[in-house]
């Protein structure tokens, strides 16, 4: 147990420290352009991560496609369970459903999976990142504003990086050495920038309705556990890959899902912000427990 505890601490503490640094930068009002850094990660960091990890064949094509299917299944399961909960609580679907079903696999899931399970964990997390990003620009936009933002989705370099990576996996072709090294360097900027941006975003959210936020966060954790049980019961995968999928099921709501809510459903934005903030803080408890007792690899 002591070995597992040390492992969990070594996984979670670096992530927490980076998030806290971003939080602190916001509190002292240090210059921090979230729009610039977000664009840098979306246009450079994510595509480089995808090509760098998948081109090195840390995961097989067949397995990666199953992982993407699992990610889509997770979004659907969280959406179904979230819809039922919101109906019972009589909370607005347009404002709360997207955060209930779209998890923060980029800012938190990818770093934690990478630290906990190495390159194979990173490759699995990338499959979830791709699916969730597509969902953010479709479901995440369509619910608050009434229609998907397909034009923005078509401009995302991540989509084309996935196509190229799948082609490389299918054909067995390799990237030229200098290109591969360049992608490795560029991919290195993604994780620290994502974590700093997450901390900065949490510090600047306008939070409201903390009692409701704690309740919804607890429900979200239960929904994640149900989804993890269903997915692992259906899928037959290597134990390490299955553990990564379980871990990713417990990610908090995506901060990116808040942006459309704040723009198109402003009256409910503080409540949604509180839900996202509390859920993110609770991962400090849930993820170590999951890594210790369930997602052990």
C-alpha atoms as a printed R data frame, in Angstrom:
    type eleno elety resid chain resno       x      y       z
1   ATOM     1    CA   UNK     A     1   0.000  0.000   0.000
2   ATOM     2    CA   UNK     A     2   2.886  2.370   0.778
3   ATOM     3    CA   UNK     A     3   4.284  1.841  -2.719
4   ATOM     4    CA   UNK     A     4   0.897  2.620  -4.280
5   ATOM     5    CA   UNK     A     5   0.544  5.734  -2.108
6   ATOM     6    CA   UNK     A     6   3.974  6.997  -3.170
7   ATOM     7    CA   UNK     A     7   3.027  6.387  -6.802
8   ATOM     8    CA   UNK     A     8  -0.235  8.316  -6.434
9   ATOM     9    CA   UNK     A     9   1.541 11.223  -4.754
10  ATOM    10    CA   UNK     A    10   4.149 11.312  -7.511
11  ATOM    11    CA   UNK     A    11   1.362 11.405 -10.095
12  ATOM    12    CA   UNK     A    12  -0.949 13.958  -8.494
13  ATOM    13    CA   UNK     A    13   1.440 16.378  -6.792
14  ATOM    14    CA   UNK     A    14   3.129 17.699  -9.983
15  ATOM    15    CA   UNK     A    15  -0.287 18.267 -11.561
16  ATOM    16    CA   UNK     A    16  -1.575 20.040  -8.453
17  ATOM    17    CA   UNK     A    17   1.492 22.280  -8.188
18  ATOM    18    CA   UNK     A    18   1.186 23.382 -11.819
19  ATOM    19    CA   UNK     A    19  -2.532 24.133 -11.419
20  ATOM    20    CA   UNK     A    20  -1.860 26.059  -8.203
21  ATOM    21    CA   UNK     A    21   0.799 28.107  -9.971
22  ATOM    22    CA   UNK     A    22  -1.726 29.124 -12.626
23  ATOM    23    CA   UNK     A    23  -4.247 29.879  -9.866
24  ATOM    24    CA   UNK     A    24  -1.665 32.028  -8.084
25  ATOM    25    CA   UNK     A    25  -0.793 33.947 -11.240
26  ATOM    26    CA   UNK     A    26  -4.456 34.899 -11.557
27  ATOM    27    CA   UNK     A    27  -4.680 35.959  -7.914
28  ATOM    28    CA   UNK     A    28  -1.664 38.279  -8.146
29  ATOM    29    CA   UNK     A    29  -2.976 39.567 -11.480
30  ATOM    30    CA   UNK     A    30   0.184 38.623 -13.360
31  ATOM    31    CA   UNK     A    31  -0.025 39.003 -17.158
32  ATOM    32    CA   UNK     A    32  -1.579 35.832 -18.544
33  ATOM    33    CA   UNK     A    33  -3.300 35.729 -21.924
34  ATOM    34    CA   UNK     A    34  -5.601 32.691 -21.723
35  ATOM    35    CA   UNK     A    35  -6.849 33.227 -25.257
36  ATOM    36    CA   UNK     A    36  -3.295 33.182 -26.615
37  ATOM    37    CA   UNK     A    37  -2.255 30.136 -24.599
38  ATOM    38    CA   UNK     A    38  -5.485 28.323 -25.448
39  ATOM    39    CA   UNK     A    39  -4.906 28.930 -29.145
40  ATOM    40    CA   UNK     A    40  -1.291 27.791 -28.779
41  ATOM    41    CA   UNK     A    41  -2.342 24.482 -27.233
42  ATOM    42    CA   UNK     A    42  -5.202 23.928 -29.702
43  ATOM    43    CA   UNK     A    43  -3.235 24.838 -32.836
44  ATOM    44    CA   UNK     A    44   0.230 23.539 -31.912
45  ATOM    45    CA   UNK     A    45   0.321 21.559 -28.669
46  ATOM    46    CA   UNK     A    46  -2.524 19.098 -29.249
47  ATOM    47    CA   UNK     A    47  -1.659 18.309 -32.898
48  ATOM    48    CA   UNK     A    48   2.004 17.803 -31.965
49  ATOM    49    CA   UNK     A    49   1.010 15.534 -29.072
50  ATOM    50    CA   UNK     A    50  -1.213 13.423 -31.290
51  ATOM    51    CA   UNK     A    51   1.336 12.994 -34.062
52  ATOM    52    CA   UNK     A    52   4.270 12.552 -31.686
53  ATOM    53    CA   UNK     A    53   2.671  9.840 -29.546
54  ATOM    54    CA   UNK     A    54   0.698  7.933 -32.168
55  ATOM    55    CA   UNK     A    55   3.475  7.971 -34.770
56  ATOM    56    CA   UNK     A    56   5.694  6.188 -32.248
57  ATOM    57    CA   UNK     A    57   3.102  3.370 -32.072
58  ATOM    58    CA   UNK     A    58   2.567  3.487 -28.318
59  ATOM    59    CA   UNK     A    59  -0.837  2.030 -29.204
60  ATOM    60    CA   UNK     A    60  -2.077 -0.143 -32.078
61  ATOM    61    CA   UNK     A    61  -4.583  1.209 -34.591
62  ATOM    62    CA   UNK     A    62  -7.270 -1.334 -33.657
63  ATOM    63    CA   UNK     A    63  -6.874 -0.525 -29.950
64  ATOM    64    CA   UNK     A    64  -6.890  3.220 -30.590
65  ATOM    65    CA   UNK     A    65 -10.173  2.943 -32.500
66  ATOM    66    CA   UNK     A    66 -11.655  0.983 -29.598
67  ATOM    67    CA   UNK     A    67 -10.436  3.686 -27.218
68  ATOM    68    CA   UNK     A    68 -12.153  6.363 -29.310
69  ATOM    69    CA   UNK     A    69 -15.313  4.254 -29.258
70  ATOM    70    CA   UNK     A    70 -15.032  4.021 -25.473
71  ATOM    71    CA   UNK     A    71 -14.642  7.802 -25.279
72  ATOM    72    CA   UNK     A    72 -17.766  8.309 -27.389
73  ATOM    73    CA   UNK     A    73 -19.572  5.802 -25.169
74  ATOM    74    CA   UNK     A    74 -18.493  7.728 -22.086
75  ATOM    75    CA   UNK     A    75 -19.855 10.993 -23.483
76  ATOM    76    CA   UNK     A    76 -23.162  9.315 -24.323
77  ATOM    77    CA   UNK     A    77 -23.466  7.594 -20.938
78  ATOM    78    CA   UNK     A    78 -22.659 10.764 -19.010
79  ATOM    79    CA   UNK     A    79 -25.118 12.623 -21.218
80  ATOM    80    CA   UNK     A    80 -27.921 10.131 -20.568
81  ATOM    81    CA   UNK     A    81 -27.296  9.966 -16.824
82  ATOM    82    CA   UNK     A    82 -26.865 13.741 -16.618
83  ATOM    83    CA   UNK     A    83 -30.099 14.336 -18.511
84  ATOM    84    CA   UNK     A    84 -32.035 12.148 -16.080
85  ATOM    85    CA   UNK     A    85 -30.508 13.909 -13.060
86  ATOM    86    CA   UNK     A    86 -31.222 17.371 -14.446
87  ATOM    87    CA   UNK     A    87 -34.828 16.392 -15.200
88  ATOM    88    CA   UNK     A    88 -35.333 15.199 -11.644
89  ATOM    89    CA   UNK     A    89 -33.739 18.344 -10.204
90  ATOM    90    CA   UNK     A    90 -35.544 20.568 -12.731
91  ATOM    91    CA   UNK     A    91 -32.324 22.298 -13.743
92  ATOM    92    CA   UNK     A    92 -31.974 23.842 -17.237
93  ATOM    93    CA   UNK     A    93 -30.741 21.288 -19.765
94  ATOM    94    CA   UNK     A    94 -29.250 23.942 -22.055
95  ATOM    95    CA   UNK     A    95 -26.931 25.197 -19.328
96  ATOM    96    CA   UNK     A    96 -25.965 22.099 -17.331
97  ATOM    97    CA   UNK     A    97 -26.035 19.110 -19.687
98  ATOM    98    CA   UNK     A    98 -22.862 19.931 -21.638
99  ATOM    99    CA   UNK     A    99 -20.723 20.224 -18.468
100 ATOM   100    CA   UNK     A   100 -22.296 17.015 -17.153
101 ATOM   101    CA   UNK     A   101 -21.227 15.028 -20.227
102 ATOM   102    CA   UNK     A   102 -17.982 16.689 -21.411
103 ATOM   103    CA   UNK     A   103 -15.022 15.905 -19.179
104 ATOM   104    CA   UNK     A   104 -11.738 17.735 -18.708
105 ATOM   105    CA   UNK     A   105  -9.576 15.069 -20.284
106 ATOM   106    CA   UNK     A   106  -7.163 17.602 -21.801
107 ATOM   107    CA   UNK     A   107  -6.115 19.741 -18.853
108 ATOM   108    CA   UNK     A   108  -6.266 17.009 -16.204
109 ATOM   109    CA   UNK     A   109  -6.819 13.619 -17.842
110 ATOM   110    CA   UNK     A   110  -3.851 13.677 -20.195
111 ATOM   111    CA   UNK     A   111  -1.233 14.784 -17.631
112 ATOM   112    CA   UNK     A   112  -2.464 12.348 -14.963
113 ATOM   113    CA   UNK     A   113  -2.717  9.421 -17.410
114 ATOM   114    CA   UNK     A   114   0.769 10.172 -18.741
115 ATOM   115    CA   UNK     A   115   2.343 10.364 -15.289
116 ATOM   116    CA   UNK     A   116   0.497  7.290 -14.036
117 ATOM   117    CA   UNK     A   117   0.812  4.979 -17.059
118 ATOM   118    CA   UNK     A   118   3.539  6.412 -19.292
119 ATOM   119    CA   UNK     A   119   3.419  6.695 -23.112
120 ATOM   120    CA   UNK     A   120   0.664  4.074 -23.398
121 ATOM   121    CA   UNK     A   121  -1.493  6.047 -20.987
122 ATOM   122    CA   UNK     A   122  -0.839  9.198 -23.002
123 ATOM   123    CA   UNK     A   123  -1.888  7.458 -26.211
124 ATOM   124    CA   UNK     A   124  -5.171  6.313 -24.659
125 ATOM   125    CA   UNK     A   125  -5.826  9.787 -23.248
126 ATOM   126    CA   UNK     A   126  -5.263 11.268 -26.717
127 ATOM   127    CA   UNK     A   127  -8.150  9.160 -28.027
128 ATOM   128    CA   UNK     A   128 -10.389 10.680 -25.367
129 ATOM   129    CA   UNK     A   129  -9.049 14.182 -26.067
130 ATOM   130    CA   UNK     A   130  -9.981 13.878 -29.739
131 ATOM   131    CA   UNK     A   131 -13.538 12.686 -29.059
132 ATOM   132    CA   UNK     A   132 -14.197 15.241 -26.321
133 ATOM   133    CA   UNK     A   133 -12.829 18.120 -28.414
134 ATOM   134    CA   UNK     A   134 -15.153 17.169 -31.265
135 ATOM   135    CA   UNK     A   135 -18.042 16.954 -28.776
136 ATOM   136    CA   UNK     A   136 -17.190 20.388 -27.335
137 ATOM   137    CA   UNK     A   137 -17.493 22.013 -30.764
138 ATOM   138    CA   UNK     A   138 -20.730 20.161 -31.546
139 ATOM   139    CA   UNK     A   139 -22.729 19.182 -28.452
140 ATOM   140    CA   UNK     A   140 -21.009 21.716 -26.223
141 ATOM   141    CA   UNK     A   141 -21.975 24.545 -28.573
142 ATOM   142    CA   UNK     A   142 -25.329 23.206 -29.735
143 ATOM   143    CA   UNK     A   143 -26.898 22.877 -26.274
144 ATOM   144    CA   UNK     A   144 -26.356 26.456 -25.012
145 ATOM   145    CA   UNK     A   145 -26.663 28.263 -28.368
146 ATOM   146    CA   UNK     A   146 -29.078 25.965 -30.169
147 ATOM   147    CA   UNK     A   147 -26.816 24.779 -33.000
148 ATOM   148    CA   UNK     A   148 -23.379 23.105 -33.434
149 ATOM   149    CA   UNK     A   149 -20.353 25.128 -34.521
150 ATOM   150    CA   UNK     A   150 -19.215 22.875 -37.368
151 ATOM   151    CA   UNK     A   151 -17.303 25.661 -39.102
152 ATOM   152    CA   UNK     A   152 -15.038 26.084 -36.080
153 ATOM   153    CA   UNK     A   153 -14.617 22.317 -35.797
154 ATOM   154    CA   UNK     A   154 -13.463 22.131 -39.426
155 ATOM   155    CA   UNK     A   155 -10.739 24.693 -38.675
156 ATOM   156    CA   UNK     A   156  -9.243 22.696 -35.789
157 ATOM   157    CA   UNK     A   157  -5.746 21.325 -36.580
158 ATOM   158    CA   UNK     A   158  -6.445 18.469 -34.157
159 ATOM   159    CA   UNK     A   159  -8.873 16.916 -36.645
160 ATOM   160    CA   UNK     A   160  -6.249 16.794 -39.399
161 ATOM   161    CA   UNK     A   161  -3.544 15.601 -37.002
162 ATOM   162    CA   UNK     A   162  -5.773 12.636 -36.123
163 ATOM   163    CA   UNK     A   163  -6.303 11.800 -39.808
164 ATOM   164    CA   UNK     A   164  -2.545 11.863 -40.446
165 ATOM   165    CA   UNK     A   165  -1.821  9.826 -37.304
166 ATOM   166    CA   UNK     A   166  -4.405  7.176 -38.224
167 ATOM   167    CA   UNK     A   167  -2.875  6.962 -41.707
168 ATOM   168    CA   UNK     A   168   0.581  6.424 -40.197
169 ATOM   169    CA   UNK     A   169  -0.761  3.774 -37.822
170 ATOM   170    CA   UNK     A   170  -2.570  1.977 -40.643
171 ATOM   171    CA   UNK     A   171   0.361  1.997 -43.076
172 ATOM   172    CA   UNK     A   172   3.256  1.621 -40.665
173 ATOM   173    CA   UNK     A   173   4.988  4.627 -42.174
174 ATOM   174    CA   UNK     A   174   7.304  6.731 -40.010
175 ATOM   175    CA   UNK     A   175   7.794 10.455 -39.832
176 ATOM   176    CA   UNK     A   176  11.204 11.766 -40.934
177 ATOM   177    CA   UNK     A   177  13.607 12.087 -38.008
178 ATOM   178    CA   UNK     A   178  13.805 15.908 -37.927
179 ATOM   179    CA   UNK     A   179  10.004 16.184 -38.147
180 ATOM   180    CA   UNK     A   180   9.565 13.662 -35.339
181 ATOM   181    CA   UNK     A   181  12.032 15.510 -33.116
182 ATOM   182    CA   UNK     A   182  10.337 18.840 -33.824
183 ATOM   183    CA   UNK     A   183   6.954 17.389 -32.877
184 ATOM   184    CA   UNK     A   184   8.415 15.983 -29.659
185 ATOM   185    CA   UNK     A   185   9.704 19.430 -28.704
186 ATOM   186    CA   UNK     A   186   6.423 21.153 -29.562
187 ATOM   187    CA   UNK     A   187   4.382 18.499 -27.767
188 ATOM   188    CA   UNK     A   188   6.306 19.289 -24.598
189 ATOM   189    CA   UNK     A   189   4.679 22.709 -24.310
190 ATOM   190    CA   UNK     A   190   1.123 21.362 -24.185
191 ATOM   191    CA   UNK     A   191   0.917 19.852 -20.685
192 ATOM   192    CA   UNK     A   192   2.411 22.722 -18.633
193 ATOM   193    CA   UNK     A   193   0.450 25.345 -20.572
194 ATOM   194    CA   UNK     A   194  -2.778 23.353 -20.154
195 ATOM   195    CA   UNK     A   195  -2.294 23.020 -16.398
196 ATOM   196    CA   UNK     A   196  -1.373 26.680 -15.905
197 ATOM   197    CA   UNK     A   197  -4.390 27.720 -17.966
198 ATOM   198    CA   UNK     A   198  -6.671 25.451 -15.944
199 ATOM   199    CA   UNK     A   199  -5.496 26.995 -12.673
200 ATOM   200    CA   UNK     A   200  -5.876 30.509 -14.060
201 ATOM   201    CA   UNK     A   201  -9.378 29.730 -15.359
202 ATOM   202    CA   UNK     A   202 -10.527 28.313 -12.018
203 ATOM   203    CA   UNK     A   203  -9.327 31.440 -10.226
204 ATOM   204    CA   UNK     A   204 -11.352 33.710 -12.507
205 ATOM   205    CA   UNK     A   205 -14.652 31.804 -12.633
206 ATOM   206    CA   UNK     A   206 -17.646 33.627 -11.169
207 ATOM   207    CA   UNK     A   207 -18.843 30.977  -8.736
208 ATOM   208    CA   UNK     A   208 -22.382 30.635  -7.395
209 ATOM   209    CA   UNK     A   209 -24.658 28.058  -5.725
210 ATOM   210    CA   UNK     A   210 -21.992 26.037  -3.873
211 ATOM   211    CA   UNK     A   211 -24.462 23.658  -2.174
212 ATOM   212    CA   UNK     A   212 -25.923 22.718  -5.545
213 ATOM   213    CA   UNK     A   213 -22.390 22.560  -6.962
214 ATOM   214    CA   UNK     A   214 -21.301 20.015  -4.332
215 ATOM   215    CA   UNK     A   215 -24.396 17.907  -4.945
216 ATOM   216    CA   UNK     A   216 -23.957 17.932  -8.735
217 ATOM   217    CA   UNK     A   217 -20.255 17.155  -8.320
218 ATOM   218    CA   UNK     A   218 -21.074 14.121  -6.176
219 ATOM   219    CA   UNK     A   219 -23.615 12.976  -8.770
220 ATOM   220    CA   UNK     A   220 -21.025 13.488 -11.512
221 ATOM   221    CA   UNK     A   221 -18.569 11.225  -9.676
222 ATOM   222    CA   UNK     A   222 -21.256  8.536  -9.301
223 ATOM   223    CA   UNK     A   223 -22.111  8.836 -12.994
224 ATOM   224    CA   UNK     A   224 -18.429  8.433 -13.844
225 ATOM   225    CA   UNK     A   225 -18.237  5.282 -11.747
226 ATOM   226    CA   UNK     A   226 -21.323  3.850 -13.488
227 ATOM   227    CA   UNK     A   227 -19.854  4.678 -16.897
228 ATOM   228    CA   UNK     A   228 -16.508  3.091 -15.959
229 ATOM   229    CA   UNK     A   229 -18.250 -0.104 -14.824
230 ATOM   230    CA   UNK     A   230 -20.327 -0.296 -18.018
231 ATOM   231    CA   UNK     A   231 -17.398  0.364 -20.355
232 ATOM   232    CA   UNK     A   232 -15.050 -2.094 -18.664
233 ATOM   233    CA   UNK     A   233 -17.799 -4.720 -18.672
234 ATOM   234    CA   UNK     A   234 -18.330 -4.337 -22.420
235 ATOM   235    CA   UNK     A   235 -14.761 -3.837 -23.610
236 ATOM   236    CA   UNK     A   236 -12.036 -6.479 -23.590
237 ATOM   237    CA   UNK     A   237  -8.701 -4.688 -23.406
238 ATOM   238    CA   UNK     A   238  -5.262 -4.927 -21.872
239 ATOM   239    CA   UNK     A   239  -5.437 -4.256 -18.125
240 ATOM   240    CA   UNK     A   240  -3.311 -1.108 -18.342
241 ATOM   241    CA   UNK     A   241  -5.446  0.405 -21.114
242 ATOM   242    CA   UNK     A   242  -8.582 -0.517 -19.204
243 ATOM   243    CA   UNK     A   243  -7.167  1.218 -16.123
244 ATOM   244    CA   UNK     A   244  -6.516  4.398 -18.099
245 ATOM   245    CA   UNK     A   245 -10.109  4.371 -19.357
246 ATOM   246    CA   UNK     A   246 -11.383  3.935 -15.792
247 ATOM   247    CA   UNK     A   247  -9.238  6.849 -14.617
248 ATOM   248    CA   UNK     A   248 -10.512  9.107 -17.403
249 ATOM   249    CA   UNK     A   249 -14.119  8.355 -16.477
250 ATOM   250    CA   UNK     A   250 -13.557 10.293 -13.244
251 ATOM   251    CA   UNK     A   251 -12.388 13.536 -14.809
252 ATOM   252    CA   UNK     A   252 -14.286 16.712 -13.807
253 ATOM   253    CA   UNK     A   253 -16.375 18.766 -16.256
254 ATOM   254    CA   UNK     A   254 -14.472 20.573 -18.995
255 ATOM   255    CA   UNK     A   255 -13.812 24.253 -18.341
256 ATOM   256    CA   UNK     A   256 -14.260 24.787 -22.083
257 ATOM   257    CA   UNK     A   257 -17.931 23.788 -21.765
258 ATOM   258    CA   UNK     A   258 -18.443 26.822 -19.528
259 ATOM   259    CA   UNK     A   259 -17.533 29.303 -22.259
260 ATOM   260    CA   UNK     A   260 -20.630 28.672 -24.382
261 ATOM   261    CA   UNK     A   261 -22.847 28.647 -21.282
262 ATOM   262    CA   UNK     A   262 -21.455 32.012 -20.162
263 ATOM   263    CA   UNK     A   263 -22.125 33.454 -23.615
264 ATOM   264    CA   UNK     A   264 -25.554 32.023 -24.397
265 ATOM   265    CA   UNK     A   265 -27.037 31.157 -20.960
266 ATOM   266    CA   UNK     A   266 -25.549 33.911 -18.750
267 ATOM   267    CA   UNK     A   267 -28.184 33.633 -16.005
268 ATOM   268    CA   UNK     A   268 -27.058 30.079 -15.231
269 ATOM   269    CA   UNK     A   269 -23.332 30.684 -15.770
270 ATOM   270    CA   UNK     A   270 -22.403 31.213 -12.058
271 ATOM   271    CA   UNK     A   271 -24.080 27.943 -11.073
272 ATOM   272    CA   UNK     A   272 -22.300 26.053 -13.854
273 ATOM   273    CA   UNK     A   273 -18.998 27.685 -12.856
274 ATOM   274    CA   UNK     A   274 -19.511 26.534  -9.267
275 ATOM   275    CA   UNK     A   275 -20.206 22.975 -10.449
276 ATOM   276    CA   UNK     A   276 -17.020 22.916 -12.550
277 ATOM   277    CA   UNK     A   277 -14.902 24.478  -9.794
278 ATOM   278    CA   UNK     A   278 -16.065 22.111  -7.036
279 ATOM   279    CA   UNK     A   279 -15.788 19.049  -9.314
280 ATOM   280    CA   UNK     A   280 -12.219 19.987 -10.198
281 ATOM   281    CA   UNK     A   281 -11.263 20.415  -6.543
282 ATOM   282    CA   UNK     A   282 -12.846 17.064  -5.644
283 ATOM   283    CA   UNK     A   283 -10.566 15.290  -8.129
284 ATOM   284    CA   UNK     A   284  -7.832 15.793  -5.522
285 ATOM   285    CA   UNK     A   285  -9.743 13.174  -3.506
286 ATOM   286    CA   UNK     A   286 -11.333 10.982  -6.156
287 ATOM   287    CA   UNK     A   287  -8.353 10.459  -8.480
288 ATOM   288    CA   UNK     A   288  -5.975  9.209  -5.768
289 ATOM   289    CA   UNK     A   289  -8.689  6.794  -4.595
290 ATOM   290    CA   UNK     A   290  -9.300  5.585  -8.156
291 ATOM   291    CA   UNK     A   291  -5.570  5.148  -8.790
292 ATOM   292    CA   UNK     A   292  -5.166  3.250  -5.527
293 ATOM   293    CA   UNK     A   293  -8.178  0.931  -5.577
294 ATOM   294    CA   UNK     A   294  -9.430  0.634  -9.178
295 ATOM   295    CA   UNK     A   295  -7.182  1.932 -11.958
296 ATOM   296    CA   UNK     A   296  -4.072  0.111 -10.756
297 ATOM   297    CA   UNK     A   297  -2.961 -1.191 -14.170
